[in-house]
Amino acid sequence: MTIFSRMTDIINSNLNALLDKAEDPEKMVRLIIQEMEEALVEVRSTSARAIADRKELLRRQEWLAAEGDEWERKAEVAVSRGRDDLAKGALGERNKAREAAEALTRELEIVDQTLEKLNVDVSALQAKIKDAKTRQNTIVLRGKAARTRLGVRRQLSDHNVDDAIHRFELYERKMDDIEGQIEAYDMGKKTLADEIDELEQGDTIEDELRELKARIGSGQDDAKSS
């Protein structure tokens, strides 16, 4: 096996591998966009849960604020009735409610930050999906064209072009041999036209001979008279 043959085998093998690995461009682009849309749905679902959590935290915070105000009112009633012991207990409950409300404030800040980030993610994903859909047809056409070119290249490699050209040249040489045999077979054979042409050529030579003799004779006569 020659070096060229080995190189051809290697190239063919690589082309086959590339074509086998090449995915359907339309299918791949569609799947990529689908994955991006699914990610967008997931982010929106997460945002919806965060919004719901925020609303619940706000309700609890409002309830705790109202609860703290109610314990403060009760403390005032206890003081007005001379029951400092009850007033202290009420103030303690008021402080617990306010501390719980303050803790919810910190949780709300975390939820708000999360929602802000999710909003950025949603905007980015929407922009990417829009861009992908805009470029989808171009990518599909490029992928199909590349796959077609790769397939054609593999076919050209699989069918040895040099061998085909060599066989064509052999066939052409065979035609030359046949035509040569036909021409050789006709050599030496005179057609009716050839024989008539020869007769005409013979008459022309006879005429030229008579003219030559006439010129020579005329020249000799002129020499004798002088």
C-alpha positions as CSV (number, residue, x, y, z in Angstrom):
1,M,0.0,0.0,0.0
2,T,1.4,3.4,-1.0
3,I,1.6,6.4,1.2
4,F,-1.1,8.1,-0.9
5,S,-3.4,5.2,-0.4
6,R,-2.9,5.2,3.4
7,M,-3.5,9.0,3.5
8,T,-6.7,8.5,1.4
9,D,-7.9,5.8,3.9
10,I,-7.2,8.1,6.8
11,I,-9.1,11.0,5.2
12,N,-12.0,8.8,4.3
13,S,-12.1,7.5,7.9
14,N,-12.1,11.0,9.3
15,L,-14.8,12.2,6.9
16,N,-17.0,9.3,7.8
17,A,-16.5,10.0,11.5
18,L,-17.4,13.7,11.0
19,L,-20.5,12.9,9.1
20,D,-21.6,10.2,11.6
21,K,-21.2,12.7,14.4
22,A,-22.9,15.5,12.6
23,E,-26.3,16.1,14.1
24,D,-29.4,17.3,12.2
25,P,-28.9,21.1,12.4
26,E,-32.6,21.9,12.5
27,K,-33.2,19.4,15.3
28,M,-30.2,20.5,17.3
29,V,-31.1,24.2,17.1
30,R,-34.8,23.4,18.0
31,L,-33.6,21.4,21.0
32,I,-31.3,24.2,22.2
33,I,-34.1,26.8,21.9
34,Q,-36.4,24.4,23.7
35,E,-33.9,24.0,26.6
36,M,-33.6,27.8,26.8
37,E,-37.4,28.1,26.9
38,E,-37.6,25.4,29.6
39,A,-35.0,27.3,31.6
40,L,-37.0,30.4,31.2
41,V,-40.1,28.6,32.5
42,E,-38.2,27.3,35.5
43,V,-36.8,30.8,36.3
44,R,-40.3,32.2,36.1
45,S,-41.7,29.5,38.3
46,T,-38.9,30.3,40.9
47,S,-39.9,34.0,40.6
48,A,-43.5,33.1,41.2
49,R,-42.7,31.2,44.3
50,A,-40.5,34.0,45.6
51,I,-43.3,36.5,44.9
52,A,-45.7,34.3,46.8
53,D,-43.2,34.0,49.7
54,R,-42.8,37.7,49.8
55,K,-46.6,38.2,50.0
56,E,-46.8,35.7,52.8
57,L,-43.9,37.4,54.7
58,L,-45.6,40.8,54.3
59,R,-48.9,39.4,55.7
60,R,-47.0,37.8,58.7
61,Q,-45.2,41.1,59.2
62,E,-48.4,43.1,59.2
63,W,-50.0,40.6,61.6
64,L,-47.0,40.8,64.0
65,A,-47.1,44.6,63.8
66,A,-50.8,44.5,64.7
67,E,-50.0,41.9,67.4
68,G,-47.3,44.1,68.9
69,D,-49.7,47.1,68.9
70,E,-52.4,45.0,70.6
71,W,-50.0,43.9,73.4
72,E,-49.0,47.5,73.9
73,R,-52.6,48.5,74.3
74,K,-53.1,45.7,76.8
75,A,-50.0,46.9,78.7
76,E,-51.6,50.4,78.9
77,V,-54.8,48.9,80.2
78,A,-52.9,46.9,82.9
79,V,-51.0,50.1,84.0
80,S,-54.2,52.1,84.2
81,R,-55.6,49.4,86.4
82,G,-52.6,49.3,88.7
83,R,-51.5,45.9,87.4
84,D,-47.8,46.5,86.7
85,D,-47.2,42.8,86.7
86,L,-49.6,42.3,83.8
87,A,-48.2,45.3,82.1
88,K,-44.7,43.9,82.2
89,G,-46.0,40.6,80.7
90,A,-47.8,42.5,77.9
91,L,-44.8,44.5,77.1
92,G,-42.7,41.3,76.9
93,E,-45.2,39.9,74.4
94,R,-45.1,43.2,72.5
95,N,-41.3,43.0,72.2
96,K,-41.4,39.4,71.0
97,A,-43.9,40.4,68.2
98,R,-41.7,43.4,67.2
99,E,-38.5,41.2,67.1
100,A,-40.3,38.6,65.0
101,A,-41.5,41.4,62.6
102,E,-37.9,42.7,62.4
103,A,-36.6,39.3,61.5
104,L,-39.2,39.1,58.7
105,T,-37.9,42.4,57.4
106,R,-34.5,40.9,57.0
107,E,-36.1,37.9,55.2
108,L,-38.0,40.3,52.9
109,E,-34.7,42.0,52.0
110,I,-33.3,38.6,50.9
111,V,-36.4,37.8,48.9
112,D,-36.3,41.2,47.2
113,Q,-32.6,40.6,46.2
114,T,-33.5,37.2,44.9
115,L,-36.4,38.6,42.9
116,E,-34.1,41.3,41.4
117,K,-31.6,38.7,40.3
118,L,-34.4,36.5,38.9
119,N,-35.7,39.4,37.0
120,V,-32.3,40.0,35.4
121,D,-32.1,36.3,34.5
122,V,-35.5,36.4,32.9
123,S,-34.6,39.4,30.8
124,A,-31.3,37.8,29.7
125,L,-33.0,34.5,28.8
126,Q,-35.7,36.3,26.9
127,A,-33.1,38.2,24.9
128,K,-31.1,35.1,24.2
129,I,-34.2,33.2,23.0
130,K,-35.2,36.0,20.8
131,D,-31.7,36.2,19.3
132,A,-31.6,32.4,18.9
133,K,-34.9,32.4,17.0
134,T,-33.8,35.3,14.8
135,R,-30.6,33.4,13.9
136,Q,-32.3,29.9,13.8
137,N,-33.0,29.8,10.0
138,T,-29.4,31.0,9.2
139,I,-27.9,28.4,11.5
140,V,-30.1,25.6,10.1
141,L,-29.2,26.5,6.5
142,R,-25.5,26.7,7.4
143,G,-25.7,23.3,9.1
144,K,-27.5,21.7,6.2
145,A,-25.0,23.2,3.7
146,A,-22.0,22.0,5.7
147,R,-23.5,18.5,6.0
148,T,-24.2,18.4,2.3
149,R,-20.7,19.4,1.4
150,L,-19.3,16.9,3.9
151,G,-21.4,14.2,2.3
152,V,-20.3,15.1,-1.2
153,R,-16.7,15.2,-0.1
154,R,-17.1,11.7,1.4
155,Q,-18.6,10.4,-1.8
156,L,-15.8,11.8,-3.8
157,S,-13.3,10.1,-1.5
158,D,-15.2,6.8,-1.3
159,H,-15.3,6.6,-5.1
160,N,-11.7,6.8,-6.2
161,V,-11.8,9.6,-8.7
162,D,-8.3,8.9,-10.0
163,D,-9.3,5.3,-10.7
164,A,-12.4,6.5,-12.6
165,I,-10.3,8.8,-14.7
166,H,-7.8,6.0,-15.4
167,R,-10.6,3.7,-16.5
168,F,-11.9,6.4,-18.7
169,E,-8.5,6.9,-20.4
170,L,-8.2,3.2,-21.0
171,Y,-11.6,3.2,-22.6
172,E,-10.6,6.2,-24.8
173,R,-7.4,4.3,-25.8
174,K,-9.5,1.3,-26.7
175,M,-11.6,3.4,-29.0
176,D,-8.4,4.8,-30.6
177,D,-7.2,1.2,-31.2
178,I,-10.5,0.2,-32.9
179,E,-10.5,3.3,-35.1
180,G,-6.9,2.5,-36.0
181,Q,-7.8,-1.0,-37.0
182,I,-10.6,0.3,-39.2
183,E,-8.2,2.8,-40.9
184,A,-5.6,0.0,-41.3
185,Y,-8.2,-2.2,-42.9
186,D,-9.0,0.4,-45.5
187,M,-5.3,1.1,-46.4
188,G,-4.4,0.0,-50.0
189,K,-8.0,0.0,-51.1
190,K,-8.9,2.5,-53.9
191,T,-12.3,3.9,-54.2
192,L,-13.9,4.9,-57.6
193,A,-13.2,8.5,-56.8
194,D,-9.5,7.7,-56.0
195,E,-9.1,6.0,-59.4
196,I,-10.7,8.9,-61.3
197,D,-8.4,11.3,-59.5
198,E,-5.4,9.3,-60.6
199,L,-6.5,9.4,-64.2
200,E,-6.9,13.2,-64.0
201,Q,-3.5,13.5,-62.4
202,G,-2.0,11.3,-65.3
203,D,-3.6,13.6,-67.9
204,T,-2.1,16.6,-66.2
205,I,1.4,15.1,-66.2
206,E,1.1,14.3,-69.9
207,D,0.1,17.8,-70.7
208,E,3.0,19.2,-68.7
209,L,5.4,16.9,-70.5
210,R,4.2,18.1,-73.9
211,E,4.6,21.7,-72.8
212,L,8.1,21.0,-71.6
213,K,9.2,19.4,-74.8
214,A,7.7,22.2,-76.8
215,R,9.6,24.8,-74.8
216,I,12.9,22.9,-75.2
217,G,12.3,22.4,-78.9
218,S,11.6,26.0,-79.4
219,G,14.7,27.0,-77.6
220,Q,16.9,24.8,-79.8
221,D,15.4,26.2,-83.0
222,D,16.1,29.7,-81.9
223,A,19.8,28.7,-81.2
224,K,20.3,27.2,-84.7
225,S,18.9,30.2,-86.5
226,S,21.1,32.6,-84.6
